[in-house]
Amino acid sequence: MLLRSKLFGTTYEFASVKEVLAKANEEKSGDRQAGIAADSVAERVAARYVLAELDLQTLRENPAVPYEDDEVTRVIDDGVNEAIFREIRGWKVGDLREWLLADTTDGDMVSRVSKGLTAEMVAAVTKLMSNLDLVLGAKKIRITAHCNNTIGLPGTLASRNQPNHPTDSVEGIRASIYEGLSLGSGDSVIGINPSDDSTGSVARLLEMTQEVIDRWEIPTQNCVLAH
């Protein structure tokens, strides 16, 4: 499979679909630390050109983690509606983006086609979309969720309070939580991306965030995204 794009006289070639997906992503410090980020803005744009031309069949055949090695990949792939997938498997990722944003595409159509998509297809199309594109596309479907509060209702906006800290300092994170709350952030979730995902560290952060929620009777939920 040739995964190549020429941009301003420079040819960019990618070794795999997985590399294209990684380098087409918005710049993130975590990707850079992992060594999978694009080396330049130009390479990121080139990766997006390649990604836009990939068809959905190719993405299904090249999951980020092999089907044989990962239970999550198997659950997602086995759950694909094959009849719907056959209708769209020839679409390029760029075609999927245009279809999602078209005025003629409504929420029922999006919900139906979603049953024929895998995680890689969804991730791929979002990498080709601006923030405004994402808002427009998401507006077509209604997804509400309820835990300690309800989010996703029409005309409402929920935000995540993300008090990350480079050393997972409990008091440092607590201070960041209060700062976020003072700005009205956190009704969606108080969610931390920990530097240390050991059981002890995760437990301390969960206990502290729950303590803040209980003390101030905040109608929200907490999460520590450990792996």
C-alpha positions as a printed Julia matrix, in Angstrom:
227×3 Matrix{Float64}:
   0.0     0.0    0.0
   1.44    3.35  -1.06
   0.79    6.05   1.54
   2.44    9.09   0.03
   1.71   12.77  -0.51
   3.68   15.59  -2.12
   3.41   19.02  -0.55
   5.32   22.14  -1.66
   7.88   20.03  -3.49
   8.5    17.64  -0.6
   7.3    14.05  -0.68
   6.02   12.58   2.56
   5.69    8.81   2.81
   4.16    6.85   5.68
   4.89    3.26   6.61
   1.4     2.24   7.71
  -2.2     3.35   8.16
  -1.47    3.52  11.88
   1.31    6.06  11.24
  -0.97    8.12   9.01
  -3.61    8.24  11.76
  -1.03    9.28  14.34
   0.61   11.99  12.25
  -2.69   13.42  11.03
  -3.63   14.16  14.63
  -3.59   17.63  16.15
  -0.33   18.33  17.96
  -0.34   16.83  21.45
   2.47   16.68  23.97
   1.66   13.04  24.73
   2.02   12.06  21.06
   5.31   13.92  20.91
   6.61   12.17  24.03
   5.58    8.83  22.55
   7.44    9.65  19.34
   4.42    9.27  17.06
   3.59   12.92  16.31
   4.2    14.62  12.97
   7.61   16.3   12.81
   6.15   19.48  11.32
   2.9    21.18  10.37
   3.64   20.29   6.74
   3.95   16.59   7.57
   0.68   16.76   9.51
  -1.09   18.29   6.51
   0.46   15.68   4.2
  -0.79   12.9    6.49
  -4.28   14.4    6.33
  -4.17   14.44   2.53
  -3.31   10.74   2.57
  -5.95   10.0    5.2
  -8.67   11.79   3.22
  -8.04    9.43   0.28
  -8.16    6.19   2.29
 -11.36    4.2    1.92
 -13.29    2.8    4.88
 -12.55   -0.79   3.82
  -8.82   -0.1    4.2
  -9.34    1.34   7.67
 -11.32   -1.7    8.74
  -8.6    -4.0    7.47
  -5.93   -2.03   9.33
  -7.11   -1.44  12.92
  -4.8     0.43  15.28
  -4.42   -2.77  17.31
  -4.7    -6.11  15.47
  -8.0    -7.99  15.79
  -6.17  -11.09  17.0
  -4.39   -9.23  19.81
  -7.07   -7.0   21.29
 -10.47   -7.82  22.75
 -11.77   -4.26  22.35
 -10.95   -4.33  18.63
 -12.77   -7.65  18.32
 -15.88   -6.4   20.14
 -16.08   -3.3   17.93
 -15.46   -5.14  14.67
 -17.83   -7.98  15.5
 -20.53   -5.41  16.26
 -20.37   -3.73  12.85
 -23.62   -3.93  10.9
 -22.35   -5.67   7.78
 -25.22   -4.61   5.54
 -24.64   -0.94   6.34
 -20.87   -1.32   6.04
 -21.22   -2.79   2.55
 -23.05    0.38   1.51
 -20.22    2.66   2.64
 -17.04    0.59   2.47
 -15.97    2.3   -0.76
 -16.31    5.78   0.72
 -13.1     7.67   1.28
 -12.61    9.34   4.65
 -12.98   12.68   2.88
 -16.32   11.5    1.47
 -17.51   10.59   4.96
 -16.61   14.07   6.2
 -18.51   15.76   3.37
 -21.52   13.52   3.93
 -21.61   14.25   7.67
 -21.53   18.0    7.04
 -24.0    18.06   4.15
 -27.3    19.88   4.69
 -29.09   16.84   3.26
 -27.73   14.54   6.0
 -29.93   14.41   9.09
 -29.59   12.84  12.52
 -31.43    9.63  11.66
 -29.08    9.08   8.72
 -26.01    9.66  10.89
 -27.28    7.29  13.58
 -27.9     4.59  10.99
 -24.51    4.87   9.29
 -22.75    4.91  12.67
 -23.68    1.23  13.05
 -21.4     0.44  10.12
 -18.35    2.3   11.43
 -15.36    1.22  13.5
 -13.35    3.34  15.93
 -10.62    3.92  13.33
 -13.14    5.32  10.84
 -14.59    7.71  13.4
 -11.12    8.78  14.56
 -10.01    9.29  10.96
 -12.86   11.56   9.93
 -12.55   13.74  13.04
  -8.89   14.38  12.17
 -10.1    16.06   8.97
 -12.61   18.28  10.76
 -12.25   21.71  12.34
 -13.84   22.52  15.69
 -16.73   24.13  13.82
 -17.12   21.01  11.66
 -17.26   18.86  14.79
 -19.92   21.08  16.37
 -22.01   21.06  13.19
 -21.75   17.3   12.76
 -22.48   16.52  16.41
 -25.48   18.85  16.45
 -27.31   16.52  14.08
 -27.68   13.8   16.71
 -28.88   14.01  20.3
 -27.01   12.04  22.95
 -27.85   12.68  26.58
 -26.18   11.13  29.59
 -27.08   11.19  33.27
 -25.03   10.41  36.36
 -25.05   13.11  39.04
 -26.41   15.56  36.48
 -27.67   15.47  32.9
 -25.62   16.61  29.92
 -26.32   16.69  26.2
 -29.66   18.5   26.29
 -30.41   20.96  23.46
 -29.23   24.49  24.14
 -26.83   23.48  26.9
 -23.05   23.26  27.1
 -21.05   21.1   29.51
 -17.32   21.4   30.17
 -14.62   19.24  31.69
 -12.5    20.48  34.56
  -9.07   18.97  33.77
  -6.7    19.76  36.66
  -3.63   17.87  35.45
  -0.33   18.2   37.32
   3.16   17.12  36.15
   3.86   15.22  39.4
   0.26   14.38  40.36
   0.52   16.57  43.45
  -2.77   16.14  45.31
  -2.74   19.69  46.62
  -1.65   21.11  43.28
  -4.53   19.33  41.56
  -6.93   20.45  44.27
  -5.94   24.08  43.65
  -6.46   23.63  39.9
  -9.9    22.13  40.53
 -10.95   25.18  42.53
  -9.62   27.48  39.83
 -11.63   25.63  37.21
 -14.75   25.65  39.36
 -14.4    29.41  39.83
 -14.67   29.71  36.04
 -17.76   27.53  35.91
 -15.92   24.51  34.5
 -16.54   20.94  35.61
 -20.24   20.17  35.2
 -19.4    17.48  32.66
 -16.68   15.85  34.76
 -13.68   16.59  36.94
 -11.24   14.43  35.0
  -7.51   13.97  35.5
  -4.9    12.56  33.12
  -2.38   11.25  35.66
   1.37   11.16  35.16
   1.54    8.12  37.45
  -1.15    5.53  36.77
  -0.23    3.24  39.66
  -3.08    2.01  41.83
  -2.01    4.07  44.84
  -1.73    7.32  42.93
  -5.03    6.83  41.12
  -6.8     6.02  44.41
  -5.47    9.19  46.06
  -6.7    11.35  43.21
 -10.11    9.69  43.1
 -10.52   10.1   46.85
  -9.48   13.76  46.77
 -11.76   14.68  43.86
 -14.68   12.88  45.49
 -13.96   14.74  48.72
 -14.17   18.08  46.86
 -17.43   17.02  45.19
 -18.97   15.9   48.49
 -17.78   18.91  50.5
 -19.26   21.46  48.12
 -22.19   19.29  47.0
 -21.23   19.67  43.35
 -23.57   17.86  40.92
 -20.81   16.35  38.8
 -18.7    13.21  38.54
 -14.99   12.43  38.82
 -12.62   10.39  36.7
  -8.91    9.53  36.65
  -7.96    8.32  33.17
  -5.34    5.72  34.08
  -4.29    3.02  31.61
